[in-house]
Amino acid sequence: MKDKTLYVLHSNICKALANPIRIEIIDILNEKELSFSEIQELTSVLKSNLSQHLSMMVSNGILIQRKEGLNSYFKLTTEKIGIACRIMREVLIENIEKQKEIINNLKY
């Protein structure tokens, strides 16, 4: 039987991404490192909730956290995470367009 460890790890990353706030955070951090307060300002997420999301993303290897004095800064561990999310968004848009086409064909 084949070792399934890679599938389990892949699944864990997907679970960590399975939240709209986390996907928004990835989108925001796609091009630059930001502080906790900057991320909070851009997402309008409560501090305690944002802290939980960021901690989970750090523990799953999606984000890197850097502390400077009292401030915490976050960035993607690799640009490939942002690329993967953009590809999934493209798939979503293609699926919506196909469904729209099916609906339009049913109307006539």
N, C-alpha and C positions, 0 to 999 in steps of 0.2 A: 504494500500500500504506500502511495506517495505521501511525503510529508506535507502537511497542510498549513504549516506555520506561516508561510507567506500570505495565504488567503486570510488567515486570522488577523494578521497585522494590517492587511489591506482593508479588511472590514472595520477594524478599529479606527483607522483614519477616516473612512467614510462615515462612521457614526459620529466622529468628532466634527465633521463638516455638515452634518444633518440638522442644521439650525439656521434660520434666516439671519439672525444677528451675527453668527460666526462667519457666514458667507459675506455679509456686509463688511465685517472687519477685515477679511482677506482682501476684498475689493479696495478698501481704504488704504491698506498697508501694501498694496501691490507695487507701488513705486517708491515708497520711502518709509523710513522709520518714524514712528510718532510716539509721543508721550501718552500716558494713561489719560491725562486730562484732555489732550487733543482728540483722542479716540472717543472719549465720552461726549465731548462737544459735538463731534460729527455724527455720532449715532443716537444721541439723546437717551442712552440707556442709563438706568440708575447705577450708581457706583458699585453697590454690592453685587448686582447682577452682572455688570461688566467685568468685575473682578473674577467672578466664577467662570465666565466664558473665556477670559484670557488665560486663567490658570489651567483650564482644561486643554486649551490649544497649545500651551507651552508643554504640558505633561505628555501630550500626544505627538510632539515633535513638529507641530505646524508653525509655531512661533518661537522666536528667541527673545528672551527678556534681558534687558541690561539696566542696571541701576546706576544712577548718577546722583549722588546726594540723596535727597528725599524723593526724587522722581524716578519712575520706571518708564523705560522705553521699550517698544515692541517692534519687531520686524519679522517678515516671513523667513523661515529657515532656508528656503530655496524659491527662486522665481517660478519653478515648475508647479508649485501649488496654485499660484495665480493663473498660470497657463491652463492647468487642469480645470479650474473653475470657469474660465472663459470658454473652454471647449464644451463643458457641460451646458453653459448658457446658450451656446450656439445650437446644440442638440435640442434644447428646450424650444428655442425660437423656431427651428425647422419643424418640430412636431406640432407646434401651434399653427404654423402656416399650413401644414398638411391638413390639420383638422378644420381649419377655416375653409380650405378648398373643398373638402368633403361636404361641409355644411352648405357652402354656396351652390354646389352641384345638386344638393337635395332640394333646394328652394325652387329650382327651375325645371 
